[in-house]
């Protein structure tokens, strides 16, 4: 900011506006992410309830011994 012709008061005001804008953008971004996380609960609630040992089918886990 030293390369501008702005007065110290104008520089301070620009820094204040920039700080407030960055904080607002961060809050909005986090609120959007929180909203998406809440929306993902709805489809996840329709998944079947599996308990250990209940899965059957062709999947067999193998351990590789060294």
Gaussian input, Z-matrix of N, CA and C with variables (Angstrom, degrees):
# hf/3-21g

backbone

0 1
 N
 C     1     B1
 C     2     B2     1     A1
 N     3     B3     2     A2     1     D1
 C     4     B4     3     A3     2     D2
 C     5     B5     4     A4     3     D3
 N     6     B6     5     A5     4     D4
 C     7     B7     6     A6     5     D5
 C     8     B8     7     A7     6     D6
 N     9     B9     8     A8     7     D7
 C    10    B10     9     A9     8     D8
 C    11    B11    10    A10     9     D9
 N    12    B12    11    A11    10    D10
 C    13    B13    12    A12    11    D11
 C    14    B14    13    A13    12    D12
 N    15    B15    14    A14    13    D13
 C    16    B16    15    A15    14    D14
 C    17    B17    16    A16    15    D15
 N    18    B18    17    A17    16    D16
 C    19    B19    18    A18    17    D17
 C    20    B20    19    A19    18    D18
 N    21    B21    20    A20    19    D19
 C    22    B22    21    A21    20    D20
 C    23    B23    22    A22    21    D21
 N    24    B24    23    A23    22    D22
 C    25    B25    24    A24    23    D23
 C    26    B26    25    A25    24    D24
 N    27    B27    26    A26    25    D25
 C    28    B28    27    A27    26    D26
 C    29    B29    28    A28    27    D27
 N    30    B30    29    A29    28    D28
 C    31    B31    30    A30    29    D29
 C    32    B32    31    A31    30    D30
 N    33    B33    32    A32    31    D31
 C    34    B34    33    A33    32    D32
 C    35    B35    34    A34    33    D33
 N    36    B36    35    A35    34    D34
 C    37    B37    36    A36    35    D35
 C    38    B38    37    A37    36    D36
 N    39    B39    38    A38    37    D37
 C    40    B40    39    A39    38    D38
 C    41    B41    40    A40    39    D39
 N    42    B42    41    A41    40    D40
 C    43    B43    42    A42    41    D41
 C    44    B44    43    A43    42    D42
 N    45    B45    44    A44    43    D43
 C    46    B46    45    A45    44    D44
 C    47    B47    46    A46    45    D45
 N    48    B48    47    A47    46    D46
 C    49    B49    48    A48    47    D47
 C    50    B50    49    A49    48    D48
 N    51    B51    50    A50    49    D49
 C    52    B52    51    A51    50    D50
 C    53    B53    52    A52    51    D51
 N    54    B54    53    A53    52    D52
 C    55    B55    54    A54    53    D53
 C    56    B56    55    A55    54    D54
 N    57    B57    56    A56    55    D55
 C    58    B58    57    A57    56    D56
 C    59    B59    58    A58    57    D57
 N    60    B60    59    A59    58    D58
 C    61    B61    60    A60    59    D59
 C    62    B62    61    A61    60    D60
 N    63    B63    62    A62    61    D61
 C    64    B64    63    A63    62    D62
 C    65    B65    64    A64    63    D63
 N    66    B66    65    A65    64    D64
 C    67    B67    66    A66    65    D65
 C    68    B68    67    A67    66    D66
 N    69    B69    68    A68    67    D67
 C    70    B70    69    A69    68    D68
 C    71    B71    70    A70    69    D69
 N    72    B72    71    A71    70    D70
 C    73    B73    72    A72    71    D71
 C    74    B74    73    A73    72    D72
 N    75    B75    74    A74    73    D73
 C    76    B76    75    A75    74    D74
 C    77    B77    76    A76    75    D75
 N    78    B78    77    A77    76    D76
 C    79    B79    78    A78    77    D77
 C    80    B80    79    A79    78    D78
 N    81    B81    80    A80    79    D79
 C    82    B82    81    A81    80    D80
 C    83    B83    82    A82    81    D81
 N    84    B84    83    A83    82    D82
 C    85    B85    84    A84    83    D83
 C    86    B86    85    A85    84    D84
 N    87    B87    86    A86    85    D85
 C    88    B88    87    A87    86    D86
 C    89    B89    88    A88    87    D87
 N    90    B90    89    A89    88    D88
 C    91    B91    90    A90    89    D89
 C    92    B92    91    A91    90    D90
 N    93    B93    92    A92    91    D91
 C    94    B94    93    A93    92    D92
 C    95    B95    94    A94    93    D93
 N    96    B96    95    A95    94    D94
 C    97    B97    96    A96    95    D95
 C    98    B98    97    A97    96    D96
 N    99    B99    98    A98    97    D97
 C   100   B100    99    A99    98    D98
 C   101   B101   100   A100    99    D99
 N   102   B102   101   A101   100   D100
 C   103   B103   102   A102   101   D101
 C   104   B104   103   A103   102   D102
 N   105   B105   104   A104   103   D103
 C   106   B106   105   A105   104   D104
 C   107   B107   106   A106   105   D105
 N   108   B108   107   A107   106   D106
 C   109   B109   108   A108   107   D107
 C   110   B110   109   A109   108   D108
 N   111   B111   110   A110   109   D109
 C   112   B112   111   A111   110   D110
 C   113   B113   112   A112   111   D111
 N   114   B114   113   A113   112   D112
 C   115   B115   114   A114   113   D113
 C   116   B116   115   A115   114   D114
 N   117   B117   116   A116   115   D115
 C   118   B118   117   A117   116   D116
 C   119   B119   118   A118   117   D117
 N   120   B120   119   A119   118   D118
 C   121   B121   120   A120   119   D119
 C   122   B122   121   A121   120   D120
 N   123   B123   122   A122   121   D121
 C   124   B124   123   A123   122   D122
 C   125   B125   124   A124   123   D123
 N   126   B126   125   A125   124   D124
 C   127   B127   126   A126   125   D125
 C   128   B128   127   A127   126   D126
 N   129   B129   128   A128   127   D127
 C   130   B130   129   A129   128   D128
 C   131   B131   130   A130   129   D129
 N   132   B132   131   A131   130   D130
 C   133   B133   132   A132   131   D131
 C   134   B134   133   A133   132   D132
 N   135   B135   134   A134   133   D133
 C   136   B136   135   A135   134   D134
 C   137   B137   136   A136   135   D135
 N   138   B138   137   A137   136   D136
 C   139   B139   138   A138   137   D137
 C   140   B140   139   A139   138   D138
 N   141   B141   140   A140   139   D139
 C   142   B142   141   A141   140   D140
 C   143   B143   142   A142   141   D141
 N   144   B144   143   A143   142   D142
 C   145   B145   144   A144   143   D143
 C   146   B146   145   A145   144   D144
 N   147   B147   146   A146   145   D145
 C   148   B148   147   A147   146   D146
 C   149   B149   148   A148   147   D147
 N   150   B150   149   A149   148   D148
 C   151   B151   150   A150   149   D149
 C   152   B152   151   A151   150   D150
 N   153   B153   152   A152   151   D151
 C   154   B154   153   A153   152   D152
 C   155   B155   154   A154   153   D153
 N   156   B156   155   A155   154   D154
 C   157   B157   156   A156   155   D155
 C   158   B158   157   A157   156   D156
 N   159   B159   158   A158   157   D157
 C   160   B160   159   A159   158   D158
 C   161   B161   160   A160   159   D159
 N   162   B162   161   A161   160   D160
 C   163   B163   162   A162   161   D161
 C   164   B164   163   A163   162   D162
 N   165   B165   164   A164   163   D163
 C   166   B166   165   A165   164   D164
 C   167   B167   166   A166   165   D165
 N   168   B168   167   A167   166   D166
 C   169   B169   168   A168   167   D167
 C   170   B170   169   A169   168   D168
 N   171   B171   170   A170   169   D169
 C   172   B172   171   A171   170   D170
 C   173   B173   172   A172   171   D171
 N   174   B174   173   A173   172   D172
 C   175   B175   174   A174   173   D173
 C   176   B176   175   A175   174   D174
 N   177   B177   176   A176   175   D175
 C   178   B178   177   A177   176   D176
 C   179   B179   178   A178   177   D177
 N   180   B180   179   A179   178   D178
 C   181   B181   180   A180   179   D179
 C   182   B182   181   A181   180   D180
 N   183   B183   182   A182   181   D181
 C   184   B184   183   A183   182   D182
 C   185   B185   184   A184   183   D183
 N   186   B186   185   A185   184   D184
 C   187   B187   186   A186   185   D185
 C   188   B188   187   A187   186   D186
 N   189   B189   188   A188   187   D187
 C   190   B190   189   A189   188   D188
 C   191   B191   190   A190   189   D189
 N   192   B192   191   A191   190   D190
 C   193   B193   192   A192   191   D191
 C   194   B194   193   A193   192   D192
 N   195   B195   194   A194   193   D193
 C   196   B196   195   A195   194   D194
 C   197   B197   196   A196   195   D195

   B1=1.4356
   B2=1.5273
   B3=1.2954
   B4=1.4596
   B5=1.5267
   B6=1.3325
   B7=1.4570
   B8=1.5168
   B9=1.3177
   B10=1.4675
   B11=1.5234
   B12=1.3194
   B13=1.4665
   B14=1.5267
   B15=1.3351
   B16=1.4641
   B17=1.5245
   B18=1.3193
   B19=1.4647
   B20=1.5268
   B21=1.3330
   B22=1.4650
   B23=1.5334
   B24=1.3152
   B25=1.4625
   B26=1.5219
   B27=1.3272
   B28=1.4663
   B29=1.5233
   B30=1.3062
   B31=1.4641
   B32=1.5255
   B33=1.3213
   B34=1.4677
   B35=1.5287
   B36=1.3299
   B37=1.4717
   B38=1.5255
   B39=1.3204
   B40=1.4673
   B41=1.5252
   B42=1.3190
   B43=1.4655
   B44=1.5291
   B45=1.3360
   B46=1.4646
   B47=1.5262
   B48=1.3337
   B49=1.4692
   B50=1.5257
   B51=1.3256
   B52=1.4623
   B53=1.5249
   B54=1.3225
   B55=1.4637
   B56=1.5163
   B57=1.3192
   B58=1.4654
   B59=1.5288
   B60=1.3134
   B61=1.4643
   B62=1.5221
   B63=1.3211
   B64=1.4629
   B65=1.5211
   B66=1.3258
   B67=1.4648
   B68=1.5198
   B69=1.3189
   B70=1.4672
   B71=1.5279
   B72=1.3345
   B73=1.4635
   B74=1.5256
   B75=1.3186
   B76=1.4625
   B77=1.5201
   B78=1.3263
   B79=1.4665
   B80=1.5213
   B81=1.3250
   B82=1.4660
   B83=1.5219
   B84=1.3190
   B85=1.4641
   B86=1.5168
   B87=1.3185
   B88=1.4675
   B89=1.5243
   B90=1.3211
   B91=1.4651
   B92=1.5257
   B93=1.3204
   B94=1.4638
   B95=1.5257
   B96=1.3217
   B97=1.4610
   B98=1.5230
   B99=1.3243
   B100=1.4614
   B101=1.5221
   B102=1.3281
   B103=1.4554
   B104=1.5169
   B105=1.3245
   B106=1.4647
   B107=1.5280
   B108=1.3202
   B109=1.4616
   B110=1.5286
   B111=1.3186
   B112=1.4702
   B113=1.5216
   B114=1.3267
   B115=1.4575
   B116=1.5233
   B117=1.3193
   B118=1.4681
   B119=1.5195
   B120=1.3167
   B121=1.4623
   B122=1.5234
   B123=1.3223
   B124=1.4666
   B125=1.5349
   B126=1.3416
   B127=1.4673
   B128=1.5289
   B129=1.3140
   B130=1.4674
   B131=1.5233
   B132=1.3190
   B133=1.4593
   B134=1.5124
   B135=1.3304
   B136=1.4549
   B137=1.5208
   B138=1.3109
   B139=1.4560
   B140=1.5221
   B141=1.3324
   B142=1.4700
   B143=1.5249
   B144=1.3063
   B145=1.4582
   B146=1.5269
   B147=1.3170
   B148=1.4561
   B149=1.5178
   B150=1.3033
   B151=1.4623
   B152=1.5214
   B153=1.3229
   B154=1.4672
   B155=1.5231
   B156=1.3361
   B157=1.4600
   B158=1.5180
   B159=1.3090
   B160=1.4520
   B161=1.5270
   B162=1.3019
   B163=1.4501
   B164=1.5181
   B165=1.2914
   B166=1.4553
   B167=1.5129
   B168=1.2782
   B169=1.4571
   B170=1.5087
   B171=1.3030
   B172=1.4426
   B173=1.5132
   B174=1.3122
   B175=1.4577
   B176=1.5292
   B177=1.3215
   B178=1.4648
   B179=1.5106
   B180=1.3052
   B181=1.4628
   B182=1.5121
   B183=1.3142
   B184=1.4543
   B185=1.5110
   B186=1.2777
   B187=1.4665
   B188=1.5108
   B189=1.3010
   B190=1.4614
   B191=1.5236
   B192=1.3024
   B193=1.4742
   B194=1.5157
   B195=1.3196
   B196=1.4588
   B197=1.4877
   A1=111.03
   A2=117.15
   A3=118.61
   A4=111.47
   A5=117.57
   A6=120.60
   A7=113.02
   A8=118.70
   A9=121.39
   A10=110.19
   A11=114.31
   A12=119.64
   A13=110.67
   A14=117.15
   A15=120.91
   A16=110.09
   A17=114.50
   A18=120.06
   A19=108.60
   A20=117.46
   A21=119.37
   A22=112.65
   A23=117.18
   A24=120.21
   A25=111.89
   A26=116.22
   A27=120.38
   A28=110.98
   A29=116.35
   A30=120.59
   A31=110.22
   A32=116.47
   A33=120.22
   A34=110.73
   A35=116.63
   A36=120.54
   A37=110.97
   A38=117.63
   A39=121.06
   A40=110.99
   A41=116.45
   A42=120.53
   A43=110.28
   A44=117.36
   A45=121.19
   A46=111.38
   A47=116.07
   A48=120.76
   A49=109.93
   A50=116.73
   A51=120.92
   A52=110.86
   A53=117.28
   A54=121.19
   A55=111.01
   A56=117.29
   A57=120.67
   A58=111.16
   A59=116.71
   A60=120.63
   A61=111.30
   A62=117.05
   A63=120.55
   A64=110.69
   A65=117.69
   A66=120.52
   A67=111.32
   A68=117.23
   A69=121.40
   A70=110.18
   A71=117.03
   A72=120.97
   A73=110.59
   A74=117.40
   A75=120.76
   A76=111.09
   A77=117.56
   A78=121.49
   A79=110.95
   A80=116.54
   A81=120.20
   A82=110.60
   A83=116.72
   A84=120.32
   A85=112.35
   A86=116.45
   A87=119.57
   A88=111.32
   A89=117.86
   A90=120.34
   A91=111.29
   A92=117.01
   A93=120.38
   A94=110.10
   A95=117.54
   A96=120.69
   A97=111.88
   A98=117.32
   A99=120.93
   A100=110.56
   A101=117.29
   A102=120.88
   A103=111.81
   A104=117.22
   A105=120.08
   A106=111.36
   A107=116.78
   A108=120.01
   A109=110.52
   A110=116.75
   A111=119.62
   A112=110.94
   A113=117.49
   A114=120.00
   A115=112.49
   A116=117.54
   A117=119.98
   A118=111.78
   A119=118.11
   A120=120.57
   A121=110.22
   A122=117.53
   A123=121.17
   A124=111.82
   A125=120.32
   A126=117.77
   A127=112.66
   A128=117.69
   A129=119.80
   A130=110.73
   A131=118.03
   A132=120.97
   A133=112.80
   A134=117.28
   A135=120.17
   A136=112.68
   A137=118.13
   A138=120.70
   A139=110.03
   A140=117.44
   A141=119.23
   A142=111.33
   A143=115.16
   A144=120.90
   A145=109.04
   A146=116.42
   A147=121.62
   A148=108.75
   A149=114.37
   A150=120.56
   A151=108.25
   A152=117.61
   A153=119.40
   A154=111.06
   A155=116.14
   A156=121.42
   A157=112.83
   A158=118.77
   A159=121.91
   A160=112.79
   A161=117.36
   A162=120.00
   A163=109.99
   A164=116.06
   A165=120.60
   A166=107.80
   A167=115.55
   A168=119.20
   A169=109.75
   A170=116.63
   A171=121.19
   A172=115.07
   A173=118.29
   A174=119.76
   A175=110.34
   A176=115.39
   A177=121.32
   A178=106.73
   A179=116.37
   A180=118.04
   A181=109.47
   A182=115.41
   A183=121.47
   A184=109.09
   A185=115.32
   A186=120.59
   A187=108.26
   A188=115.10
   A189=119.99
   A190=107.08
   A191=114.97
   A192=118.35
   A193=108.43
   A194=114.65
   A195=118.14
   A196=112.35
   D1=-11.98
   D2=-179.04
   D3=-72.59
   D4=-16.68
   D5=179.86
   D6=-85.42
   D7=5.38
   D8=179.65
   D9=-103.00
   D10=171.91
   D11=177.54
   D12=-97.77
   D13=14.88
   D14=-177.99
   D15=-74.05
   D16=146.53
   D17=176.40
   D18=-75.97
   D19=162.47
   D20=178.41
   D21=-57.56
   D22=-33.97
   D23=177.67
   D24=-66.58
   D25=-38.81
   D26=178.38
   D27=-68.76
   D28=-38.09
   D29=177.55
   D30=-64.42
   D31=-43.80
   D32=179.30
   D33=-62.43
   D34=-40.49
   D35=178.61
   D36=-66.43
   D37=-39.90
   D38=178.35
   D39=-64.38
   D40=-40.73
   D41=178.33
   D42=-65.67
   D43=-40.58
   D44=178.63
   D45=-62.75
   D46=-45.17
   D47=179.45
   D48=-63.17
   D49=-42.96
   D50=179.65
   D51=-62.38
   D52=-42.31
   D53=-179.92
   D54=-64.38
   D55=-44.61
   D56=179.30
   D57=-64.10
   D58=-39.99
   D59=-179.72
   D60=-65.88
   D61=-41.50
   D62=178.84
   D63=-64.49
   D64=-41.56
   D65=178.56
   D66=-64.71
   D67=-41.63
   D68=179.19
   D69=-63.67
   D70=-43.18
   D71=-179.97
   D72=-64.49
   D73=-39.10
   D74=177.90
   D75=-64.60
   D76=-43.46
   D77=178.59
   D78=-61.97
   D79=-44.68
   D80=-179.93
   D81=-63.28
   D82=-43.37
   D83=178.76
   D84=-61.35
   D85=-42.58
   D86=179.61
   D87=-69.41
   D88=-35.69
   D89=176.50
   D90=-65.49
   D91=-39.07
   D92=177.60
   D93=-64.11
   D94=-44.71
   D95=178.47
   D96=-63.17
   D97=-39.43
   D98=177.18
   D99=-64.79
   D100=-39.82
   D101=177.48
   D102=-63.91
   D103=-41.85
   D104=176.80
   D105=-63.81
   D106=-38.23
   D107=178.38
   D108=-64.50
   D109=-40.13
   D110=178.17
   D111=-67.51
   D112=-38.75
   D113=178.39
   D114=-65.83
   D115=-29.18
   D116=-179.50
   D117=-72.20
   D118=-15.55
   D119=178.21
   D120=-68.76
   D121=-33.93
   D122=-176.22
   D123=-60.80
   D124=-54.94
   D125=178.70
   D126=-68.54
   D127=-29.73
   D128=-179.85
   D129=-69.18
   D130=-25.43
   D131=179.29
   D132=-71.18
   D133=-17.81
   D134=179.96
   D135=-90.03
   D136=-1.10
   D137=177.86
   D138=-70.11
   D139=147.74
   D140=178.89
   D141=-68.96
   D142=152.70
   D143=178.14
   D144=-87.34
   D145=111.78
   D146=177.32
   D147=-103.17
   D148=142.05
   D149=175.20
   D150=-114.68
   D151=155.92
   D152=-179.98
   D153=-55.84
   D154=132.19
   D155=179.05
   D156=88.37
   D157=-7.02
   D158=-177.76
   D159=-82.21
   D160=-23.13
   D161=-178.39
   D162=-71.17
   D163=132.59
   D164=176.96
   D165=-134.46
   D166=161.05
   D167=-177.56
   D168=138.09
   D169=-157.96
   D170=-174.01
   D171=-87.76
   D172=1.25
   D173=-176.53
   D174=-85.47
   D175=121.95
   D176=176.31
   D177=-128.53
   D178=125.74
   D179=178.53
   D180=-82.15
   D181=140.09
   D182=-179.75
   D183=-119.61
   D184=139.95
   D185=174.84
   D186=-105.22
   D187=134.49
   D188=179.26
   D189=-96.16
   D190=118.09
   D191=178.87
   D192=-94.08
   D193=141.63
   D194=-178.22
   D195=-105.92

